[in-house]
Amino acid sequence: MNTGIFLFSNDLRIQDNRALFEAARQCQRLILLYVIDERQNNHEQYQCKAVGQHRQAFIAQALTDLAQQVLLLDQHLVIQKGATSEVLKHLVTVYDVDAIYYSATGDHRQQQLFAHYQQQITPIRIGAGKADVNWQGIWQHTLFEQAQLPFALDDIPTTFSKFRRQLEKQVPAIAKPQQLTSLPPSPELLAFDLGSDAALAALLNPDTTSFFDGGSHAGELQLAIYFQSELAQHYKETRNALDDWSSSTKFSPWLAAGCLSPRQVYWALKKHELQQGENESTYWIFFELLWRDYFHWLAQKIGAHLYAFTGMHDHKPLTSFHGERFVKWQLGLTPYPLVNAIMHQLNDTGYISNRARQITASCLVNELSLDWRYGAAYFQQQLIDYDAVVNWGNWQYIAGVGADPRGGRHFNLQKQQQLFDSNNEYIAKWHGEQLAEPIDSVDIVDWPIAK
Ligand SMILES: Cc1cc2nc3c(=O)[nH]c(=O)nc-3n(C[C@H](O)[C@H](O)[C@H](O)COP(=O)(O)OP(=O)(O)OC[C@H]3O[C@@H](n4cnc5c(N)ncnc54)[C@H](O)[C@@H]3O)c2cc1C
């Protein structure tokens, strides 16, 4: 191979980045590229943007961190603003690129995007009398590799329990994280002043405050702090809390953006177990990582069904779309104080706990009778740790069209409040006080409802 491009996506790290390793091994010259594709980021579906301000700021921080790391390896991160296919076309033509490397994913939408890029670029190479670009999508978002799974992709179980039980009969060896010590140089001609700084500056949002700093440095720091503490020893008892920083690992934003690999988390967990002992709680962290893996494999199997109203079982929920209810849910103006508090926290910070996600998702589907895809799309916009296959997979689960053997979850809001916020502390903190208004201002035939 001569000149390759490594196209960064949800893999914003240098270490244990198998796709980047492959690119480094095979190429004599390498362009490290990240594209800020505003058309993709601003693309609206179900009245929501693909990327909201919290995640945007996190990604900008992660890119700043990545750019500094590649400099230490005498390389440069090229950050370009524009349509990804156009940026690729330009670089492929000018620098005679013959291979493009990226992290493969089970997300159907992402796969479609890469198929589209390919369609755009192949004619350019062929037209110039050159061999087609060698596209190398390398799978690395999971703990295991496909060949290690005890089933073929088409036979991935439709419930997590079956997946886990079969896998745990003999847990395949999880590879140790790879250390990258050098990178091939970029092409000599490459002008580095391609506007990377300006593109990055435009992404950084000074109005966004978050508990999370983007980048693998911050991710590795959280990994070290969490596992040096005793928190993992009690994870199983605390993980269900509604709102407490130390109740769960908080690794998700870094995992979702790829600032941390699941294997790095796994091996940090193993080190912790050696030092402080293993118990049910430490096992449960592995259990949750298996959930994450499961959604990645399941997405690869079900393809476009991940985004379908009828989900993976072709089951039609008895829900539809009500504009007013959807907006009130988003803004935290429902008649349910707990749900309101959760939505306020989500909107302010970009993060809510797993318990909070379950409660508010269940409310959207069961109390408000809304099409679950609107909720999933709003989470996509708001969550700092948005991971397509995990988000849509979890929403399907709650809506009863996914991997839940019980056919969906309906959380009793009053009971949840008693269990997780009995003294109303959370509701008070996030201003979820009951709204006096009913959820609908008009009735079924559009008559205003009398107050
Ligand atoms: C409706 C809904 C939408 C969700 N959307 C996302 C999303 O977009 N991105 C995301 O990372 N998680 C999502 N989750 C899963 C879960 O809520 C978060 O992973 C978790 O709250 C993140 O906090 P943590 O890192 O402290 O998790 P921990 O409890 O410490 O778990 C450790 C890791 O295990 C994984 N994990 C935990 N719970 C789940 C789960 N239910 N499914 C899959 N993996 C899990 C995550 O990678 C997490 O970082 C969603 C859950 C629900 C119910």
The ligand as a MOL file (V3000), in Angstrom:
LIG
                    3D

  0  0  0     0  0            999 V3000
M  V30 BEGIN CTAB
M  V30 COUNTS 53 58 0 0 0
M  V30 BEGIN ATOM
M  V30 1 C -33.7710 4.1800 26.6720 0
M  V30 2 C -32.2990 3.9820 26.9100 0
M  V30 3 C -31.3580 4.5560 26.0450 0
M  V30 4 C -29.9900 4.3690 26.2390 0
M  V30 5 N -29.0860 4.9560 25.3760 0
M  V30 6 C -27.7540 4.7420 25.5410 0
M  V30 7 C -26.8030 5.3120 24.6490 0
M  V30 8 O -27.1350 5.9910 23.6690 0
M  V30 9 N -25.4740 5.0900 24.8980 0
M  V30 10 C -25.0470 4.3200 25.9430 0
M  V30 11 O -23.8380 4.1440 26.1210 0
M  V30 12 N -25.9300 3.7390 26.7770 0
M  V30 13 C -27.2550 3.9260 26.6200 0
M  V30 14 N -28.1450 3.3410 27.4810 0
M  V30 15 C -27.6410 2.3610 28.4640 0
M  V30 16 C -27.2690 2.9080 29.8480 0
M  V30 17 O -28.2990 3.6840 30.3630 0
M  V30 18 C -25.9690 3.7070 29.8310 0
M  V30 19 O -24.9560 2.9810 29.1840 0
M  V30 20 C -25.4770 3.9950 31.2570 0
M  V30 21 O -26.4670 4.6510 31.9910 0
M  V30 22 C -24.2210 4.8240 31.1870 0
M  V30 23 O -23.7320 5.1420 32.4580 0
M  V30 24 P -22.4570 4.3870 33.0370 0
M  V30 25 O -21.3290 4.4400 32.0690 0
M  V30 26 O -22.1980 4.9080 34.3910 0
M  V30 27 O -22.9810 2.8870 33.0810 0
M  V30 28 P -22.5580 1.6640 34.0040 0
M  V30 29 O -23.7440 1.2270 34.7410 0
M  V30 30 O -21.3660 1.9770 34.8010 0
M  V30 31 O -22.2200 0.5050 32.9600 0
M  V30 32 C -20.9050 0.3050 32.4230 0
M  V30 33 C -20.9910 0.3120 30.9200 0
M  V30 34 O -21.8180 -0.7690 30.4720 0
M  V30 35 C -22.5820 -0.3730 29.3480 0
M  V30 36 N -24.0140 -0.4280 29.6710 0
M  V30 37 C -24.6220 -0.1690 30.8530 0
M  V30 38 N -25.9590 -0.3350 30.7580 0
M  V30 39 C -26.2060 -0.7050 29.4830 0
M  V30 40 C -27.3790 -1.0270 28.7610 0
M  V30 41 N -28.6070 -0.9970 29.3040 0
M  V30 42 N -27.2710 -1.3500 27.4550 0
M  V30 43 C -26.0480 -1.4100 26.8590 0
M  V30 44 N -24.9120 -1.1110 27.4920 0
M  V30 45 C -24.9730 -0.7700 28.7860 0
M  V30 46 C -22.1830 1.0630 29.0280 0
M  V30 47 O -21.1880 1.0420 28.0350 0
M  V30 48 C -21.6340 1.5720 30.3620 0
M  V30 49 O -20.7080 2.6080 30.2170 0
M  V30 50 C -29.5420 3.5390 27.3170 0
M  V30 51 C -30.4840 2.9780 28.1770 0
M  V30 52 C -31.8370 3.1950 27.9840 0
M  V30 53 C -32.8170 2.5580 28.9270 0
M  V30 END ATOM
M  V30 BEGIN BOND
M  V30 1 1 1 2
M  V30 2 1 2 3
M  V30 3 2 2 52
M  V30 4 2 3 4
M  V30 5 1 4 5
M  V30 6 1 4 50
M  V30 7 2 5 6
M  V30 8 1 6 7
M  V30 9 1 6 13
M  V30 10 2 7 8
M  V30 11 1 7 9
M  V30 12 1 9 10
M  V30 13 2 10 11
M  V30 14 1 10 12
M  V30 15 2 12 13
M  V30 16 1 13 14
M  V30 17 1 14 15
M  V30 18 1 14 50
M  V30 19 1 15 16
M  V30 20 1 16 17
M  V30 21 1 16 18
M  V30 22 1 18 19
M  V30 23 1 18 20
M  V30 24 1 20 21
M  V30 25 1 20 22
M  V30 26 1 22 23
M  V30 27 1 23 24
M  V30 28 2 24 25
M  V30 29 1 24 26
M  V30 30 1 24 27
M  V30 31 1 27 28
M  V30 32 2 28 29
M  V30 33 1 28 30
M  V30 34 1 28 31
M  V30 35 1 31 32
M  V30 36 1 32 33
M  V30 37 1 33 34
M  V30 38 1 33 48
M  V30 39 1 34 35
M  V30 40 1 35 36
M  V30 41 1 35 46
M  V30 42 1 36 37
M  V30 43 1 36 45
M  V30 44 2 37 38
M  V30 45 1 38 39
M  V30 46 1 39 40
M  V30 47 2 39 45
M  V30 48 1 40 41
M  V30 49 2 40 42
M  V30 50 1 42 43
M  V30 51 2 43 44
M  V30 52 1 44 45
M  V30 53 1 46 47
M  V30 54 1 46 48
M  V30 55 1 48 49
M  V30 56 2 50 51
M  V30 57 1 51 52
M  V30 58 1 52 53
M  V30 END BOND
M  V30 END CTAB
M  END
